[in-house]
Amino acid sequence: MKNLQGRIISTVLTLFLASLVFVGCNSDKISGIAGPDETNKTTLSMDKLNKGKPVAQNAYPQTESLTLKYDRKENKYWGGNLNMAQGSMFRLKYGALTPPPGTPQGEQVTITMTIEKDDLNNELVFTFGPHGSTFNPGARVYLKWADLGIDIPTLYYIDENGNYIEQLPENIDLQNQWLEITLYHFSRYALARS
């Protein structure tokens, strides 16, 4: 019975997400290296999110970075994407970044995403930087949990004292094992068994 309920929930969520992607394909674009004129943008597709395959245990930690240039004409930072080999993705729109306090006007900002796997606690920890950066609109983040080998993990925000605070993701795709959150500032998150 429990397995049947899980398949029904998975099917409903998958159909719901597919309908959101279908409806939003023309209005919700990934911000690549394009500036304010909206050129060189590509549509967010499920294929992009699902390219990640389980990573060998010794492949952690993983870190990717992206340097965002400053558009002096528009006084805004460019947007972009970080795509992790593990399958997770960070997406930031053009003009959304406010750099950390003390960053000189117009200086490039390098953002990073690091994924660590804690085999003892069977959790993935996601760390974003640099600390102090904020986003408006928020950055969209897709966290993939296939390497945990569990049906569905619990999402935790890790505060500055190391406390794990349970969070609700905005979207969950059980079939492809990723969930979506929106970040308005850089922080740490974990996916683990509850």
Rosetta blueprint (number, residue, H / E / L):
1 M L
2 K H
3 N H
4 L H
5 Q H
6 G H
7 R H
8 I H
9 I H
10 S H
11 T H
12 V H
13 L H
14 T H
15 L H
16 F H
17 L H
18 A H
19 S H
20 L H
21 V H
22 F H
23 V H
24 G H
25 C L
26 N L
27 S L
28 D L
29 K E
30 I E
31 S L
32 G L
33 I L
34 A L
35 G L
36 P L
37 D L
38 E L
39 T L
40 N L
41 K L
42 T E
43 T E
44 L L
45 S L
46 M H
47 D H
48 K H
49 L H
50 N L
51 K L
52 G L
53 K L
54 P L
55 V L
56 A L
57 Q H
58 N H
59 A H
60 Y L
61 P L
62 Q E
63 T E
64 E E
65 S E
66 L E
67 T E
68 L E
69 K L
70 Y E
71 D E
72 R L
73 K L
74 E L
75 N L
76 K E
77 Y E
78 W L
79 G L
80 G E
81 N E
82 L E
83 N E
84 M L
85 A L
86 Q L
87 G L
88 S L
89 M E
90 F E
91 R E
92 L E
93 K L
94 Y L
95 G L
96 A L
97 L E
98 T E
99 P L
100 P L
101 P L
102 G L
103 T L
104 P L
105 Q L
106 G L
107 E L
108 Q L
109 V E
110 T E
111 I E
112 T E
113 M E
114 T E
115 I E
116 E E
117 K E
118 D E
119 D L
120 L L
121 N L
122 N L
123 E E
124 L E
125 V E
126 F E
127 T E
128 F E
129 G E
130 P L
131 H L
132 G L
133 S L
134 T E
135 F E
136 N E
137 P E
138 G E
139 A E
140 R E
141 V E
142 Y E
143 L E
144 K E
145 W L
146 A H
147 D H
148 L H
149 G L
150 I L
151 D L
152 I L
153 P L
154 T E
155 L E
156 Y E
157 Y E
158 I E
159 D L
160 E L
161 N L
162 G L
163 N L
164 Y E
165 I E
166 E E
167 Q E
168 L L
169 P L
170 E L
171 N E
172 I E
173 D E
174 L L
175 Q L
176 N L
177 Q L
178 W E
179 L E
180 E E
181 I E
182 T E
183 L E
184 Y E
185 H E
186 F L
187 S L
188 R E
189 Y E
190 A E
191 L E
192 A E
193 R L
194 S L
